[in-house]
Amino acid sequence: MSSTLFRTKKVEQSILDTEEPEHALKKSLSALDLTVFGVGVIIGTGIFVLTGTVAKNNAGPAVALAFVAAGVACGLAALCYAEFASTVPVAGSAYTFSYASLGELPAWIIGWDLVLEFALGTAVVAVGWSGYIASLLDNAGWHLPEALSTREEASGFGFDILAAALVLLLTAILVVGTKLSARVTSVVVAIKVTVVLTVIIAGLFFIHGENYDPFVPKAQTVPAGNNLQAPLIQLMFGWAPSNFGVMGIFTAASVVFFAFIGFDVVATAAEETRNPQRDMPRGIIGSLIICTVLYVAVSIVVTGMEHYTKLSVSAPLADAFKHTGHPWYAGFISFGAAVGLTTVCMILLLGQTRVFFAMSRDGLLPRFFSHVHPRFKTPHRPTILLGCLIAILAGFTKLSELAELVNIGTLFAFVVVAIGVIILRRTRPDLPRAFRTPWVPVIPILSVCASLWLMLNLPAETWLRFGVWMIIGFFVYFLYGRSHSRLGRHHETTAAQVAKGEAGED
């Protein structure tokens, strides 16, 4: 039984599956498209919100160093993703990589994890977008009925019509074609980057040097609380994490890390890239570098404009300009944040549908969802199904507590991919690798350690919910996936042919 659970799918077979006409996605993306996708999904609420939160509560002006530390942790994972995406240019990202290196059951687990991660991420971002739009409409004098407002505000029955409408609109765009998605994303990303550059350039004129004093505030010990890291670190090393001080920078890094979530989604589009061996590494690593530089620059400017103790937690960038007497910039930033969230939502939805499509093509989910549209060559069936489900989820559900599941799901995927790089190097050293992660196994091991460290910062309740979702996944796999696996049926057919041949010889 263990041999069937950990049977691996050969890379050659995964690539061969992409050439079946009824299951083949259209190759239309370039390195620029992938970079735009990466920047589009990474720059979201993180840069507009988290900067003030961690500066005020964890690191002070040294939040810039926290962004650097988080960027390094993501960079380690990005190097592993780049090797896999260029070696196995197949839809599914970490799911496909795991199938080629760790086996079917680990692949199922990570695929099941990614479906949850991207679904909740899409819904959470849609609700956030709805809040920004509702605020802008209120400023213009147009007020939505409470029953159609965000669930966080509705006292009784409520359906977030804006969030649901956004998801359905993006679903239609994704059905029509990935290239169209790339064009829409390019326009929106241009707006987002313009807003960020405006913050950096305009903010330089309002910096006061005394706001950087002290750059690294004096350390304050953090109570153990309900997260897992504090008691474990105290047990292993004899000290607790702290706010401010040097350790406060690393505590802040575990928070701002989630502003980087999204570069891994680029890997899900490998099968739709014209030259994945060359362009996937460029798209993944390029988008991460661009966003890290922008994050560091924004944090330096904002903490220079206003002392970290006075920064707003909900809208630090916009409020910093308000306090300098320039409300126009504040409105421009809010508009950019609202527009920018559309690409985050779109690319998360794209990533989820590609993982679902890949699992369906392998038979672990119903094969009905693995057929592409005859005209647009997109996985229209899973896109429509998941788009409708997420629209309902975003409309009816309060997602603030579930949002942390997105974080643990991403980190779990990072761990699996890093381990997979080490294993595939040993089991398939003959594979052509257009991009090779340097210093293997050192870089993958460091990536695993960094991801596990950040996972330990998450609340215990998040681990519990994640465990429940994984248990449900095990039931689905053993009740359906294992018996319908194409790889399993191929093995059974091969075994039967061998047995028949041996019987014939006798």
C-alpha positions as CSV (number, residue, x, y, z in Angstrom):
1,M,0.0,0.0,0.0
2,S,2.8,2.4,0.9
3,S,4.3,1.9,-2.6
4,T,1.0,3.1,-4.2
5,L,0.7,6.1,-1.9
6,F,4.2,7.3,-2.8
7,R,4.2,6.4,-6.5
8,T,5.7,9.3,-8.5
9,K,4.7,10.6,-11.8
10,K,7.6,10.9,-14.3
11,V,8.3,14.4,-15.4
12,E,8.2,13.2,-19.0
13,Q,4.7,11.8,-18.5
14,S,3.6,15.1,-16.9
15,I,4.9,17.0,-20.0
16,L,3.3,14.5,-22.4
17,D,-0.1,15.0,-20.7
18,T,0.0,18.7,-21.6
19,E,0.1,17.8,-25.3
20,E,-3.3,16.0,-25.3
21,P,-5.5,18.3,-27.5
22,E,-8.5,18.2,-25.2
23,H,-6.4,18.8,-22.1
24,A,-3.8,21.3,-23.5
25,L,-3.7,24.9,-22.4
26,K,-2.8,27.7,-24.8
27,K,0.8,29.0,-24.5
28,S,0.6,32.7,-24.7
29,L,2.6,34.2,-21.8
30,S,6.0,35.8,-21.9
31,A,8.6,36.6,-19.1
32,L,7.1,40.2,-19.0
33,D,3.6,38.8,-18.5
34,L,4.8,36.5,-15.7
35,T,6.6,39.4,-14.0
36,V,3.5,41.5,-14.2
37,F,1.5,38.7,-12.8
38,G,3.9,38.4,-9.9
39,V,4.0,42.1,-9.1
40,G,0.2,42.3,-9.5
41,V,-0.5,39.6,-6.9
42,I,2.3,40.6,-4.4
43,I,1.5,44.3,-4.2
44,G,-1.8,44.3,-2.4
45,T,-3.1,45.2,1.1
46,G,0.3,44.3,2.6
47,I,2.2,47.4,1.5
48,F,-0.8,49.6,2.1
49,V,-1.5,48.3,5.6
50,L,1.2,46.1,7.2
51,T,3.8,48.8,7.1
52,G,2.1,50.8,9.9
53,T,1.1,47.8,11.9
54,V,4.6,46.3,12.3
55,A,6.4,49.7,12.6
56,K,4.1,50.7,15.5
57,N,4.0,47.3,17.2
58,N,7.2,45.4,16.4
59,A,10.1,47.1,14.8
60,G,9.8,50.9,14.6
61,P,11.7,52.5,11.6
62,A,13.6,49.2,11.4
63,V,10.6,47.7,9.7
64,A,12.6,48.3,6.5
65,L,15.0,45.6,7.7
66,A,12.0,43.3,8.5
67,F,11.0,43.6,4.8
68,V,14.5,42.7,3.8
69,A,14.5,39.6,6.1
70,A,11.1,38.5,4.8
71,G,12.3,39.1,1.2
72,V,15.3,36.9,1.8
73,A,13.1,34.1,3.2
74,C,10.8,34.4,0.2
75,G,13.9,34.5,-2.1
76,L,15.1,31.1,-0.8
77,A,11.7,29.6,-1.7
78,A,11.7,31.5,-5.0
79,L,15.0,29.8,-6.0
80,C,13.4,26.4,-5.4
81,Y,10.3,27.3,-7.3
82,A,12.3,28.6,-10.2
83,E,14.1,25.3,-10.7
84,F,11.0,23.3,-10.5
85,A,8.9,25.5,-12.8
86,S,11.6,25.5,-15.5
87,T,12.2,21.7,-15.1
88,V,8.5,20.7,-14.9
89,P,6.6,23.3,-16.9
90,V,3.2,21.9,-16.1
91,A,0.2,23.6,-14.5
92,G,-0.3,22.9,-10.8
93,S,2.8,24.5,-9.2
94,A,3.7,22.8,-5.9
95,Y,1.2,20.0,-6.6
96,T,2.9,19.0,-9.9
97,F,6.3,19.4,-8.4
98,S,5.4,17.1,-5.4
99,Y,4.0,14.5,-7.8
100,A,7.3,14.3,-9.6
101,S,9.4,14.1,-6.5
102,L,7.6,13.0,-3.3
103,G,4.7,10.9,-4.6
104,E,1.0,10.8,-5.1
105,L,-0.2,11.2,-1.5
106,P,2.1,14.2,-0.7
107,A,1.0,15.7,-4.0
108,W,-2.6,15.3,-3.1
109,I,-2.0,16.9,0.3
110,I,-0.3,19.9,-1.2
111,G,-2.9,20.2,-4.0
112,W,-5.7,20.1,-1.4
113,D,-3.9,22.7,0.6
114,L,-3.4,25.0,-2.4
115,V,-7.1,24.7,-3.3
116,L,-8.0,26.0,0.2
117,E,-5.2,28.6,0.2
118,F,-6.2,30.2,-3.2
119,A,-9.9,30.0,-2.6
120,L,-9.8,31.8,0.8
121,G,-7.2,34.2,-0.5
122,T,-9.4,35.2,-3.4
123,A,-12.5,35.6,-1.2
124,V,-10.6,37.6,1.4
125,V,-9.1,40.0,-1.2
126,A,-12.6,40.4,-2.8
127,V,-14.1,41.4,0.5
128,G,-11.2,43.9,1.1
129,W,-11.7,45.3,-2.4
130,S,-15.4,45.7,-1.6
131,G,-14.6,47.7,1.5
132,Y,-12.4,50.1,-0.4
133,I,-15.0,50.6,-3.2
134,A,-17.8,51.1,-0.7
135,S,-15.8,53.8,1.1
136,L,-15.1,55.6,-2.2
137,L,-18.8,55.4,-3.0
138,D,-19.7,56.8,0.4
139,N,-17.3,59.7,-0.2
140,A,-19.1,60.4,-3.5
141,G,-22.5,60.4,-1.7
142,W,-23.7,56.9,-2.9
143,H,-24.5,54.6,-0.1
144,L,-25.2,50.9,-0.5
145,P,-28.0,49.3,1.5
146,E,-26.8,47.5,4.6
147,A,-28.1,44.2,3.2
148,L,-25.8,44.5,0.2
149,S,-22.8,45.8,2.1
150,T,-19.8,43.9,3.5
151,R,-20.6,41.1,6.0
152,E,-18.3,42.8,8.5
153,E,-20.7,45.7,8.7
154,A,-24.1,44.1,8.2
155,S,-26.0,43.6,11.5
156,G,-28.5,41.0,10.1
157,F,-28.7,39.3,6.8
158,G,-26.2,40.6,4.3
159,F,-24.7,39.7,1.0
160,D,-21.6,41.5,-0.1
161,I,-22.8,42.2,-3.7
162,L,-19.6,44.1,-4.7
163,A,-17.3,41.2,-3.6
164,A,-19.4,38.6,-5.4
165,A,-19.7,40.7,-8.5
166,L,-15.9,41.2,-8.7
167,V,-15.2,37.5,-8.5
168,L,-17.8,36.7,-11.2
169,L,-16.4,39.4,-13.5
170,L,-12.9,38.0,-13.1
171,T,-14.1,34.5,-13.6
172,A,-15.5,35.6,-17.0
173,I,-12.2,37.2,-17.9
174,L,-10.2,34.1,-17.0
175,V,-12.6,31.9,-19.1
176,V,-12.0,34.1,-22.2
177,G,-8.2,33.8,-22.0
178,T,-5.0,34.1,-20.0
179,K,-3.6,36.6,-22.4
180,L,-6.6,38.9,-21.8
181,S,-6.0,38.4,-18.1
182,A,-2.4,39.5,-18.6
183,R,-3.5,42.6,-20.5
184,V,-6.0,43.6,-17.8
185,T,-3.4,42.9,-15.1
186,S,-0.7,45.0,-16.9
187,V,-3.0,48.1,-16.8
188,V,-3.9,47.6,-13.2
189,V,-0.3,46.9,-12.1
190,A,0.8,50.1,-13.9
191,I,-1.7,52.0,-11.7
192,K,-0.5,50.2,-8.5
193,V,3.2,50.8,-9.2
194,T,2.4,54.5,-10.0
195,V,0.7,54.9,-6.7
196,V,3.7,53.2,-4.9
197,L,6.2,55.4,-6.7
198,T,4.1,58.5,-5.9
199,V,4.3,57.6,-2.2
200,I,8.1,57.2,-2.4
201,I,8.9,60.3,-4.5
202,A,6.4,62.7,-2.9
203,G,7.1,61.3,0.6
204,L,10.8,62.2,0.3
205,F,9.9,65.9,0.6
206,F,8.2,65.3,3.9
207,I,10.8,63.2,5.7
208,H,12.0,64.5,9.1
209,G,15.3,62.9,10.3
210,E,14.2,62.9,14.0
211,N,11.5,60.4,13.2
212,Y,14.2,57.8,12.7
213,D,15.5,58.2,16.2
214,P,15.7,55.5,17.5
215,F,15.9,53.5,14.4
216,V,15.8,50.2,16.4
217,P,13.6,50.9,19.5
218,K,14.5,49.3,22.8
219,A,13.4,45.7,23.1
220,Q,10.2,44.7,25.0
221,T,9.5,41.0,25.9
222,V,6.3,39.6,24.3
223,P,3.9,37.5,26.4
224,A,3.6,33.9,25.2
225,G,0.1,34.5,24.0
226,N,-1.7,31.9,21.9
227,N,0.9,31.5,19.1
228,L,3.1,28.5,18.9
229,Q,6.5,30.2,18.5
230,A,6.9,31.8,21.9
231,P,6.7,28.7,24.1
232,L,8.7,26.5,21.7
233,I,11.5,29.1,21.4
234,Q,11.6,29.5,25.1
235,L,11.8,25.7,25.5
236,M,14.6,25.3,22.9
237,F,16.7,28.4,23.3
238,G,15.7,29.9,26.7
239,W,14.5,33.2,25.4
240,A,11.2,34.7,24.1
241,P,10.6,36.7,21.0
242,S,10.3,40.4,21.6
243,N,8.8,43.6,20.2
244,F,11.4,46.1,19.0
245,G,15.1,45.5,19.4
246,V,16.9,43.1,17.1
247,M,14.5,40.3,17.7
248,G,11.6,42.6,17.1
249,I,12.9,42.9,13.5
250,F,12.5,39.1,13.1
251,T,9.1,39.1,14.8
252,A,8.1,41.9,12.3
253,A,9.5,39.8,9.4
254,S,7.1,37.0,10.3
255,V,4.2,39.5,9.9
256,V,5.3,41.4,6.8
257,F,6.2,38.0,5.1
258,F,2.5,37.8,4.2
259,A,2.8,40.9,2.1
260,F,5.0,38.8,-0.2
261,I,2.6,36.0,-0.7
262,G,1.8,35.5,-4.3
263,F,5.0,35.0,-6.2
264,D,4.4,31.3,-6.0
265,V,1.2,31.7,-8.0
266,V,3.3,32.6,-11.0
267,A,4.5,28.9,-11.1
268,T,0.9,27.8,-11.8
269,A,1.0,29.4,-15.2
270,A,4.1,27.5,-16.4
271,E,2.1,25.4,-18.9
272,E,0.7,28.6,-20.5
273,T,4.2,30.1,-21.0
274,R,5.8,30.2,-24.4
275,N,9.3,29.5,-23.2
276,P,8.9,28.3,-19.5
277,Q,12.5,27.1,-19.2
278,R,13.8,30.6,-19.7
279,D,10.8,32.8,-18.6
280,M,9.6,31.1,-15.4
281,P,12.7,31.9,-13.4
282,R,12.8,35.4,-14.7
283,G,9.1,36.0,-13.8
284,I,9.3,34.5,-10.3
285,I,12.6,36.0,-9.1
286,G,12.1,39.3,-11.0
287,S,8.7,40.0,-9.5
288,L,10.0,39.2,-6.0
289,I,13.0,41.5,-6.4
290,I,10.9,44.4,-7.7
291,C,8.4,44.2,-4.8
292,T,11.1,43.8,-2.2
293,V,12.8,47.1,-3.3
294,L,9.4,48.9,-3.4
295,Y,8.5,47.6,0.1
296,V,11.7,48.7,1.6
297,A,11.6,52.1,0.0
298,V,8.0,52.7,1.1
299,S,8.7,51.7,4.7
300,I,11.7,54.0,4.9
301,V,9.7,57.0,3.6
302,V,6.6,56.4,5.7
303,T,8.5,56.0,9.0
304,G,10.4,59.2,8.1
305,M,7.3,61.2,7.4
306,E,5.7,60.3,10.7
307,H,7.1,58.9,14.0
308,Y,6.4,55.2,14.2
309,T,4.4,55.6,17.4
310,K,1.9,57.8,15.6
311,L,1.4,55.8,12.5
312,S,-2.1,54.6,11.6
313,V,-2.6,50.9,11.7
314,S,-5.5,50.7,9.2
315,A,-4.2,53.1,6.5
316,P,-0.6,54.3,7.3
317,L,0.3,55.5,3.9
318,A,-2.8,57.5,3.2
319,D,-3.0,58.9,6.8
320,A,0.7,59.9,6.8
321,F,0.0,62.3,3.9
322,K,-3.2,63.5,5.6
323,H,-1.1,64.5,8.6
324,T,1.3,66.5,6.4
325,G,-1.7,68.5,5.1
326,H,-1.9,66.7,1.7
327,P,-5.3,64.9,1.6
328,W,-5.2,64.6,-2.2
329,Y,-2.4,62.1,-2.0
330,A,-4.4,60.1,0.6
331,G,-7.3,59.8,-1.8
332,F,-5.0,58.8,-4.6
333,I,-3.4,56.1,-2.5
334,S,-6.9,54.7,-1.5
335,F,-7.9,54.6,-5.1
336,G,-4.7,52.8,-6.1
337,A,-5.3,50.3,-3.3
338,A,-8.8,49.6,-4.4
339,V,-7.9,49.2,-8.1
340,G,-4.8,47.1,-7.2
341,L,-6.7,44.5,-5.3
342,T,-8.5,43.4,-8.5
343,T,-5.3,41.9,-9.9
344,V,-4.6,40.1,-6.6
345,C,-8.0,38.6,-6.7
346,M,-7.7,37.6,-10.4
347,I,-4.3,35.9,-10.1
348,L,-5.2,34.0,-7.0
349,L,-8.3,32.7,-8.8
350,L,-6.1,31.8,-11.8
351,G,-3.7,29.9,-9.6
352,Q,-6.5,27.9,-7.9
353,T,-8.2,26.9,-11.2
354,R,-4.8,25.7,-12.6
355,V,-4.1,23.5,-9.6
356,F,-7.7,22.1,-9.7
357,F,-7.3,21.5,-13.4
358,A,-4.0,19.6,-13.0
359,M,-5.4,17.4,-10.2
360,S,-8.4,16.6,-12.4
361,R,-6.2,15.7,-15.4
362,D,-4.4,13.2,-13.2
363,G,-7.7,11.7,-12.1
364,L,-7.5,12.7,-8.4
365,L,-10.5,14.9,-9.0
366,P,-13.3,14.2,-11.6
367,R,-11.9,14.2,-15.1
368,F,-14.9,16.3,-16.2
369,F,-13.0,19.3,-15.1
370,S,-9.8,18.6,-17.1
371,H,-11.3,19.5,-20.5
372,V,-10.3,22.9,-22.0
373,H,-12.6,25.3,-23.8
374,P,-12.6,24.4,-27.6
375,R,-12.1,28.1,-28.6
376,F,-10.3,29.8,-25.7
377,K,-8.2,26.8,-24.6
378,T,-8.7,27.6,-21.0
379,P,-9.9,25.3,-18.2
380,H,-13.4,26.8,-18.3
381,R,-15.2,24.2,-16.2
382,P,-13.2,24.5,-13.0
383,T,-12.9,28.2,-13.5
384,I,-16.7,28.6,-13.6
385,L,-17.3,26.2,-10.7
386,L,-14.7,27.7,-8.4
387,G,-15.6,31.3,-9.4
388,C,-19.3,30.7,-8.4
389,L,-18.4,29.0,-5.2
390,I,-15.9,31.8,-4.2
391,A,-18.4,34.5,-5.1
392,I,-20.9,32.9,-2.7
393,L,-18.2,32.5,-0.1
394,A,-17.1,36.1,-0.4
395,G,-20.8,37.3,-0.3
396,F,-22.0,35.5,2.7
397,T,-19.0,34.7,5.0
398,K,-17.0,36.7,7.4
399,L,-13.5,35.7,6.5
400,S,-11.3,37.7,8.9
401,E,-10.4,34.6,11.1
402,L,-10.1,32.3,8.1
403,A,-7.6,34.5,6.3
404,E,-4.7,33.1,8.3
405,L,-5.3,29.8,6.7
406,V,-3.9,31.4,3.5
407,N,-0.7,32.0,5.3
408,I,-0.1,28.6,6.7
409,G,-1.1,27.0,3.4
410,T,1.5,29.1,1.5
411,L,4.3,28.3,4.0
412,F,3.5,24.6,3.9
413,A,3.8,24.7,0.1
414,F,7.2,26.4,0.4
415,V,8.4,23.5,2.7
416,V,7.2,20.8,0.3
417,V,8.8,22.4,-2.8
418,A,12.2,22.9,-1.1
419,I,12.3,19.3,0.0
420,G,11.2,18.2,-3.5
421,V,14.2,20.0,-5.1
422,I,16.6,18.0,-2.9
423,I,14.8,14.7,-3.7
424,L,14.5,15.2,-7.4
425,R,18.2,16.2,-7.7
426,R,19.0,12.7,-6.2
427,T,16.4,10.6,-8.0
428,R,16.6,12.3,-11.4
429,P,20.0,14.0,-11.9
430,D,19.6,13.4,-15.6
431,L,16.7,15.9,-16.1
432,P,17.6,19.0,-18.1
433,R,17.4,22.0,-15.8
434,A,17.3,25.4,-17.5
435,F,17.6,26.9,-14.0
436,R,19.4,25.3,-11.1
437,T,18.9,26.4,-7.5
438,P,22.4,27.2,-6.2
439,W,24.1,25.5,-3.3
440,V,21.8,22.5,-3.1
441,P,21.0,21.2,-0.4
442,V,21.9,24.3,1.6
443,I,19.5,26.7,0.0
444,P,16.5,24.3,0.2
445,I,17.3,23.4,3.8
446,L,17.5,27.1,4.7
447,S,14.1,27.7,2.9
448,V,12.5,24.9,5.0
449,C,13.9,26.3,8.2
450,A,12.7,29.9,7.4
451,S,9.2,28.7,6.5
452,L,8.8,26.5,9.6
453,W,10.0,29.4,11.7
454,L,7.3,31.7,10.3
455,M,4.7,29.0,10.6
456,L,5.4,28.8,14.3
457,N,4.3,32.4,14.6
458,L,0.7,31.6,13.6
459,P,-2.0,31.2,16.2
460,A,-2.8,27.7,17.5
461,E,-6.4,28.0,16.1
462,T,-5.0,28.4,12.6
463,W,-3.1,25.1,13.0
464,L,-6.2,23.4,14.2
465,R,-8.3,24.6,11.3
466,F,-5.6,23.6,8.9
467,G,-5.5,20.1,10.5
468,V,-9.2,19.7,10.0
469,W,-9.0,20.6,6.4
470,M,-6.1,18.2,5.9
471,I,-8.2,15.4,7.5
472,I,-11.1,16.1,5.2
473,G,-8.5,15.9,2.3
474,F,-7.4,12.4,3.4
475,F,-10.9,11.1,3.4
476,V,-11.5,12.5,-0.2
477,Y,-8.3,11.0,-1.4
478,F,-8.9,7.5,0.0
479,L,-12.6,7.5,-1.0
480,Y,-12.1,8.9,-4.5
481,G,-8.7,10.0,-5.6
482,R,-6.7,6.9,-5.0
483,S,-9.0,4.6,-6.9
484,H,-9.4,7.0,-9.9
485,S,-5.8,8.0,-10.2
486,R,-4.6,7.8,-13.8
487,L,-1.1,6.9,-12.6
488,G,-2.6,4.1,-10.5
489,R,-4.6,2.7,-13.4
490,H,-1.5,2.9,-15.6
491,H,0.4,0.8,-13.0
492,E,-2.4,-1.7,-12.7
493,T,-2.5,-2.1,-16.5
494,T,1.2,-2.5,-16.7
495,A,1.2,-5.1,-13.9
496,A,-1.7,-7.0,-15.6
497,Q,0.2,-7.1,-18.9
498,V,3.3,-8.4,-17.1
499,A,1.3,-11.0,-15.3
500,K,-0.3,-12.1,-18.6
501,G,3.0,-12.3,-20.3
502,E,4.4,-14.4,-17.6
503,A,1.4,-16.7,-17.7
504,G,1.8,-17.0,-21.5
505,E,5.4,-18.1,-21.1
506,D,4.4,-20.8,-18.6
